[in-house]
Amino acid sequence: MDLKKKILIVGPISDFGGREIEVKNIIDALINYFKVSLLSTIPMTKKSAAILDEKHHHWSSVEKKIFNSNLFIKITSIACKFIYRRKAPAYRFIGNKLNYKFFSFNQKYFDVLKKETDKHDIVIFSGELTTKWLIEIITFCKDLNKPLIIRTTGTITNIPELTSSLLKYVETILVHSNSNYQKILKVVQDNIVIIDQTTLFEKELVRIETKKTTDHLTYGYLGRFSKEKGIVEVLKVFKNLNKKLIIAGNGPLLDEVKEATENNTSIEYIGELSGQEIVAFFKLIDILIIPSLEESGPLVGIEAMVAGKIILSTRVGAMMDRLEKTDNQFWFDIKNENSLVTEIKRIESIDTESLENIRHKTRKVYNLRYSRDIIAEKYLEVINNTQEKNS
């Protein structure tokens, strides 16, 4: 008989992104000690980064469970798939007009979430505090006497009033950074824990040489191309610099990025990266630029630390906490382009040996505070404390 406690991880989990990697890290931390299940409130597939290479836990989505729970819904969904000749799985078509005519899908979602909550001993919600279904999940856990842990994602800007009133029923709230901690502290005082991000590619990134082998420095940007990420401002600065800049990612400002690379041979766009391609990116660069206006982490900052890179960043997310114990102190204001130029000049003026020492110490701090083993221990400690309180 399997006596392992059953843990449900639930939230808007898709195929790729920071939240999905976060969920994968949680699963990796818990899978040897608990029976872990994953339930997404939005569409996801078996290609999701949250479950990649993981064979020892069950995963599903709410729409998939609704699909399997009712023969009429299943038949109409399969029919829609064939009528519209789509490659997506049949359960993705549960929201067809015929089904909506006969069923309340809000009620269907309620039923699935409540049933899955009741089947598990501990629930972990991964998502933003403004996420749809969070209020219902808190309420179900409260009514069913199931301890709930919330792993917040994204920058906390505001907390809805109803959500704020319910957070007192949450066992533990996990945040990435001190800035998010301070925002939660205004609502609740005694159940907040800071657990930062870690990387899936630790073994590969830690092997990257920190010693400089060429005379010139190569700068890099890896992330989403959107207004709040500051990519346009970076391109404006590098347009007038004779410095190598490698850009990777995707997003609504992709055309502007491509246009900048077409008119400047020093700026190179290498596409959207995943998996081992991220490791290859860090082998190409010496300095990572994080120009964001808002972040919760970002994850790319952690990856740069283990890769032993110089980090040129805005004072955003968890970056100030992460680099506090390092000499990697190159900060700029993305709203002031001159501040970025000033920091670039400062980095360029530092001798090779000193830069190597900064890179080495940055990696050392990662190993001491953010390694996969250390982050896993922190998650286990939270779960074990939860069990003790509720035994």
C-alpha positions as CSV (number, residue, x, y, z in Angstrom):
1,M,0.0,0.0,0.0
2,D,1.4,3.4,-1.0
3,L,1.4,5.6,2.1
4,K,2.9,8.7,0.4
5,K,1.0,11.9,0.9
6,K,-0.8,13.1,-2.2
7,I,0.1,16.5,-3.5
8,L,-1.8,18.4,-6.2
9,I,-0.1,21.2,-8.2
10,V,-2.7,23.3,-9.9
11,G,-2.8,26.5,-11.9
12,P,-2.7,28.0,-15.4
13,I,0.2,25.8,-16.6
14,S,0.8,25.7,-20.4
15,D,3.7,24.3,-22.4
16,F,6.6,26.7,-22.0
17,G,7.5,29.6,-19.8
18,G,8.8,30.6,-16.4
19,R,5.8,29.2,-14.5
20,E,6.2,25.8,-16.2
21,I,9.9,25.6,-15.3
22,E,9.0,26.6,-11.8
23,V,6.4,23.8,-11.6
24,K,9.0,21.3,-13.0
25,N,11.4,22.4,-10.2
26,I,8.7,21.8,-7.6
27,I,7.9,18.4,-9.0
28,D,11.6,17.4,-9.1
29,A,11.9,18.5,-5.4
30,L,8.9,16.5,-4.2
31,I,8.6,13.5,-6.5
32,N,10.8,11.0,-4.5
33,Y,8.9,11.7,-1.3
34,F,5.3,12.3,-2.3
35,K,2.7,11.2,-4.8
36,V,2.5,14.3,-7.1
37,S,-0.3,15.1,-9.5
38,L,-0.5,18.1,-11.9
39,L,-3.7,19.8,-13.0
40,S,-3.8,22.7,-15.4
41,T,-6.7,25.2,-15.6
42,I,-5.7,26.1,-19.1
43,P,-4.7,24.0,-22.2
44,M,-1.4,22.1,-21.9
45,T,0.2,19.1,-23.7
46,K,2.6,16.4,-23.0
47,K,5.3,18.6,-24.4
48,S,5.0,21.0,-21.5
49,A,8.3,22.0,-19.8
50,A,6.5,21.3,-16.5
51,I,6.4,17.6,-17.1
52,L,9.1,17.0,-19.7
53,D,11.1,13.8,-19.0
54,E,9.0,13.1,-15.9
55,K,7.4,9.6,-15.8
56,H,6.5,9.3,-12.2
57,H,3.5,11.5,-11.7
58,H,0.1,12.0,-13.2
59,W,-0.9,15.1,-15.1
60,S,-4.1,16.4,-16.7
61,S,-6.0,19.6,-17.4
62,V,-9.5,20.6,-16.3
63,E,-10.8,20.6,-19.9
64,K,-9.4,17.1,-20.4
65,K,-11.3,15.9,-17.3
66,I,-14.5,17.6,-18.4
67,F,-14.1,15.8,-21.8
68,N,-13.7,12.4,-20.2
69,S,-16.6,13.0,-17.7
70,N,-19.5,13.2,-20.1
71,L,-20.2,11.1,-23.2
72,F,-22.2,13.9,-25.0
73,I,-19.4,16.4,-24.5
74,K,-16.9,13.8,-25.8
75,I,-18.9,13.0,-28.9
76,T,-19.6,16.6,-29.9
77,S,-15.9,17.5,-29.3
78,I,-14.6,14.7,-31.4
79,A,-17.1,15.7,-34.1
80,C,-15.9,19.3,-34.1
81,K,-12.3,18.2,-34.4
82,F,-13.0,16.2,-37.6
83,I,-15.4,18.8,-39.0
84,Y,-12.8,21.6,-38.7
85,R,-9.9,19.2,-39.6
86,R,-7.8,20.3,-36.7
87,K,-4.7,18.6,-35.3
88,A,-5.4,19.6,-31.7
89,P,-6.7,16.8,-29.4
90,A,-10.4,16.4,-29.3
91,Y,-10.7,17.6,-25.7
92,R,-9.6,21.1,-26.9
93,F,-13.0,21.4,-28.6
94,I,-15.2,21.0,-25.5
95,G,-16.2,24.7,-25.7
96,N,-18.2,24.2,-28.9
97,K,-21.6,26.0,-29.3
98,L,-23.6,22.8,-28.8
99,N,-22.0,22.0,-25.5
100,Y,-22.4,25.5,-24.3
101,K,-26.1,25.3,-25.1
102,F,-26.6,22.4,-22.7
103,F,-23.9,22.8,-20.0
104,S,-22.6,25.4,-17.6
105,F,-18.8,25.2,-18.1
106,N,-18.2,27.4,-15.0
107,Q,-20.0,24.7,-13.0
108,K,-18.0,22.0,-14.7
109,Y,-14.8,23.7,-13.8
110,F,-16.0,24.1,-10.2
111,D,-16.8,20.4,-10.0
112,V,-13.5,19.2,-11.4
113,L,-11.4,21.6,-9.1
114,K,-13.3,20.6,-6.0
115,K,-13.1,16.9,-6.7
116,E,-9.4,17.0,-7.4
117,T,-8.8,19.1,-4.3
118,D,-10.7,16.6,-2.2
119,K,-8.6,13.7,-3.5
120,H,-5.3,15.2,-2.3
121,D,-3.7,15.9,1.0
122,I,-1.9,19.1,0.1
123,V,-2.6,21.6,-2.7
124,I,0.0,23.9,-4.3
125,F,-1.3,26.6,-6.5
126,S,1.2,28.1,-9.0
127,G,0.1,31.4,-10.6
128,E,-0.5,35.1,-10.1
129,L,-2.8,36.4,-7.3
130,T,-5.1,37.7,-10.0
131,T,-5.5,34.4,-11.7
132,K,-9.0,33.0,-12.5
133,W,-10.1,30.2,-10.2
134,L,-7.7,31.1,-7.4
135,I,-10.6,32.3,-5.2
136,E,-12.5,29.1,-5.8
137,I,-9.4,27.0,-5.0
138,I,-8.8,28.8,-1.7
139,T,-12.5,28.4,-0.8
140,F,-12.4,24.6,-1.7
141,C,-9.3,24.0,0.4
142,K,-10.8,25.9,3.3
143,D,-14.1,24.0,3.2
144,L,-12.4,20.6,2.7
145,N,-9.7,21.3,5.3
146,K,-6.9,20.9,2.8
147,P,-3.7,22.9,3.4
148,L,-3.0,25.3,0.5
149,I,0.4,26.6,-0.6
150,I,0.4,29.4,-3.1
151,R,3.5,29.8,-5.3
152,T,3.2,33.3,-6.7
153,T,4.5,34.0,-10.2
154,G,5.0,37.4,-11.9
155,T,5.4,40.8,-10.4
156,I,2.8,41.5,-7.7
157,T,1.3,44.9,-8.6
158,N,-2.1,44.7,-6.9
159,I,-4.1,42.1,-5.0
160,P,-7.8,41.9,-5.6
161,E,-9.8,42.8,-2.4
162,L,-11.6,39.4,-2.3
163,T,-8.4,37.5,-2.7
164,S,-6.8,39.6,0.0
165,S,-9.5,38.7,2.4
166,L,-9.0,35.0,1.8
167,L,-5.2,34.9,2.0
168,K,-5.5,34.3,5.8
169,Y,-6.7,30.8,5.0
170,V,-3.6,30.0,3.0
171,E,-1.0,27.8,4.7
172,T,2.0,29.4,3.1
173,I,2.6,32.0,0.3
174,L,5.9,31.5,-1.6
175,V,7.4,34.5,-3.4
176,H,10.5,35.0,-5.5
177,S,11.9,38.2,-4.1
178,N,11.9,40.6,-1.2
179,S,10.0,43.2,-3.3
180,N,7.1,40.8,-3.7
181,Y,7.4,39.8,0.0
182,Q,6.9,43.4,1.0
183,K,3.8,43.7,-1.1
184,I,2.2,40.5,0.4
185,L,3.2,41.7,3.9
186,K,0.6,44.5,3.6
187,V,-2.1,41.8,3.6
188,V,-0.7,38.9,5.7
189,Q,2.2,38.8,8.1
190,D,3.0,35.3,9.2
191,N,2.9,32.8,6.3
192,I,5.2,34.2,3.7
193,V,8.4,32.5,2.5
194,I,10.9,33.6,-0.1
195,I,12.1,30.8,-2.4
196,D,13.8,32.0,-5.5
197,Q,14.1,30.3,-8.9
198,T,16.6,27.8,-10.1
199,T,17.5,26.4,-13.5
200,L,16.8,23.1,-15.3
201,F,20.2,23.4,-17.0
202,E,22.5,23.7,-14.0
203,K,24.8,20.8,-15.0
204,E,25.4,22.3,-18.4
205,L,25.7,25.9,-17.5
206,V,28.1,25.3,-14.6
207,R,30.6,23.8,-17.1
208,I,30.8,27.0,-19.1
209,E,34.3,28.5,-18.8
210,T,34.5,31.8,-16.9
211,K,38.0,32.7,-18.3
212,K,37.9,35.2,-21.2
213,T,39.4,33.8,-24.4
214,T,39.0,36.8,-26.7
215,D,39.9,40.5,-26.5
216,H,36.3,41.8,-27.1
217,L,33.2,41.5,-24.9
218,T,30.0,40.1,-26.3
219,Y,26.7,41.3,-24.9
220,G,23.4,39.3,-24.9
221,Y,19.7,39.6,-24.4
222,L,17.4,36.6,-23.9
223,G,13.7,37.1,-23.3
224,R,10.4,38.3,-24.5
225,F,10.3,41.2,-27.0
226,S,7.7,43.4,-25.4
227,K,7.5,47.0,-24.2
228,E,8.0,46.3,-20.5
229,K,11.2,44.2,-21.2
230,G,13.1,47.2,-22.4
231,I,14.5,45.6,-25.6
232,V,13.7,48.6,-27.8
233,E,15.8,50.9,-25.6
234,V,18.7,48.5,-25.6
235,L,18.6,48.4,-29.4
236,K,18.7,52.2,-29.6
237,V,21.8,52.3,-27.4
238,F,23.6,49.5,-29.3
239,K,22.7,51.1,-32.7
240,N,25.4,53.8,-31.8
241,L,27.9,51.4,-30.2
242,N,30.5,49.3,-32.0
243,K,29.7,46.4,-29.6
244,K,28.6,42.8,-30.4
245,L,25.0,42.2,-29.2
246,I,23.3,38.8,-29.6
247,I,19.5,38.7,-29.1
248,A,17.3,35.7,-28.6
249,G,13.6,35.5,-28.0
250,N,10.2,36.3,-29.5
251,G,7.3,38.6,-28.9
252,P,5.1,41.4,-30.3
253,L,8.2,43.6,-31.0
254,L,9.9,41.0,-33.2
255,D,9.7,43.1,-36.3
256,E,11.6,46.0,-34.6
257,V,14.3,43.6,-33.4
258,K,14.7,42.2,-36.9
259,E,14.9,45.6,-38.4
260,A,17.6,46.6,-36.0
261,T,19.7,43.6,-37.0
262,E,19.3,44.2,-40.7
263,N,20.8,47.7,-40.4
264,N,23.6,46.8,-38.0
265,T,26.1,44.0,-38.4
266,S,27.1,44.2,-34.8
267,I,23.6,43.2,-33.7
268,E,22.6,39.5,-34.3
269,Y,19.2,37.9,-33.8
270,I,19.4,34.1,-33.4
271,G,15.7,33.3,-32.9
272,E,13.6,31.9,-30.1
273,L,15.5,29.4,-27.9
274,S,14.5,26.4,-25.8
275,G,16.3,23.5,-24.0
276,Q,19.9,23.1,-24.8
277,E,19.8,26.1,-27.1
278,I,19.8,28.3,-24.0
279,V,23.1,26.8,-22.9
280,A,24.5,27.5,-26.3
281,F,23.4,31.1,-26.0
282,F,25.3,31.6,-22.8
283,K,28.5,30.1,-24.4
284,L,28.3,32.9,-27.0
285,I,28.1,35.9,-24.6
286,D,30.1,37.5,-21.8
287,I,27.5,39.9,-20.4
288,L,23.8,39.4,-20.0
289,I,21.6,42.6,-20.2
290,I,18.4,42.6,-18.2
291,P,16.6,45.9,-19.2
292,S,13.2,45.1,-17.8
293,L,10.8,47.6,-16.2
294,E,9.2,44.8,-14.2
295,E,10.0,41.1,-13.4
296,S,9.5,38.6,-10.6
297,G,12.9,37.0,-11.2
298,P,13.8,36.9,-14.0
299,L,14.8,33.2,-14.6
300,V,17.4,34.3,-17.1
301,G,19.2,36.1,-14.3
302,I,19.6,32.9,-12.4
303,E,20.9,31.2,-15.6
304,A,23.4,33.9,-16.1
305,M,24.7,33.5,-12.5
306,V,25.3,29.8,-12.8
307,A,26.9,30.4,-16.2
308,G,29.3,32.8,-14.6
309,K,28.3,35.8,-16.6
310,I,28.6,39.6,-16.0
311,I,25.1,40.8,-15.5
312,L,24.1,44.4,-16.5
313,S,20.6,44.9,-15.1
314,T,17.9,47.3,-14.0
315,R,17.0,47.1,-10.3
316,V,14.1,44.8,-11.0
317,G,12.5,41.7,-9.5
318,A,14.9,39.6,-7.4
319,M,18.1,40.8,-9.1
320,M,19.2,43.0,-6.3
321,D,18.8,40.2,-3.7
322,R,20.6,37.7,-6.0
323,L,23.6,39.9,-6.6
324,E,23.9,41.4,-3.2
325,K,26.8,39.2,-2.1
326,T,28.7,39.6,-5.4
327,D,30.8,42.2,-7.0
328,N,28.5,42.0,-10.0
329,Q,27.1,45.5,-9.4
330,F,26.3,47.0,-12.8
331,W,22.9,48.7,-12.5
332,F,21.2,51.1,-14.9
333,D,17.9,52.8,-15.5
334,I,16.2,51.7,-18.8
335,K,14.4,55.1,-18.9
336,N,17.8,56.8,-19.0
337,E,19.8,55.5,-21.9
338,N,23.0,57.3,-20.8
339,S,23.0,55.2,-17.6
340,L,23.3,52.0,-19.8
341,V,26.1,53.5,-21.8
342,T,27.9,54.6,-18.6
343,E,27.8,51.0,-17.2
344,I,29.0,49.5,-20.5
345,K,32.0,51.8,-20.5
346,R,32.7,50.9,-16.8
347,I,32.6,47.2,-17.6
348,E,34.9,47.7,-20.7
349,S,37.4,49.6,-18.4
350,I,37.8,46.6,-16.0
351,D,40.8,44.4,-16.6
352,T,40.3,40.8,-17.7
353,E,41.4,39.2,-14.4
354,S,39.0,41.3,-12.4
355,L,36.1,40.5,-14.7
356,E,37.0,36.8,-14.3
357,N,36.9,37.1,-10.5
358,I,33.5,38.8,-10.7
359,R,32.2,36.0,-12.9
360,H,33.6,33.3,-10.6
361,K,32.2,34.9,-7.4
362,T,28.8,35.2,-9.1
363,R,28.7,31.5,-9.9
364,K,29.8,30.8,-6.3
365,V,26.9,32.7,-4.9
366,Y,24.5,30.7,-7.2
367,N,26.0,27.4,-5.9
368,L,25.6,28.6,-2.3
369,R,22.1,30.0,-2.5
370,Y,20.2,29.0,-5.7
371,S,21.4,25.6,-6.8
372,R,18.8,23.0,-7.6
373,D,19.6,21.0,-4.4
374,I,19.2,24.1,-2.2
375,I,15.9,25.2,-3.7
376,A,14.6,21.6,-3.5
377,E,15.5,21.5,0.2
378,K,13.5,24.8,0.7
379,Y,10.4,23.3,-1.0
380,L,10.7,20.1,1.1
381,E,11.0,22.1,4.2
382,V,7.8,24.0,3.4
383,I,5.9,20.8,2.7
384,N,7.2,19.1,5.8
385,N,6.2,22.0,8.0
386,T,2.8,21.9,6.4
387,Q,2.4,18.3,7.3
388,E,3.5,18.9,10.9
389,K,1.0,21.7,11.3
390,N,-1.9,19.6,9.9
391,S,-1.1,16.2,11.4
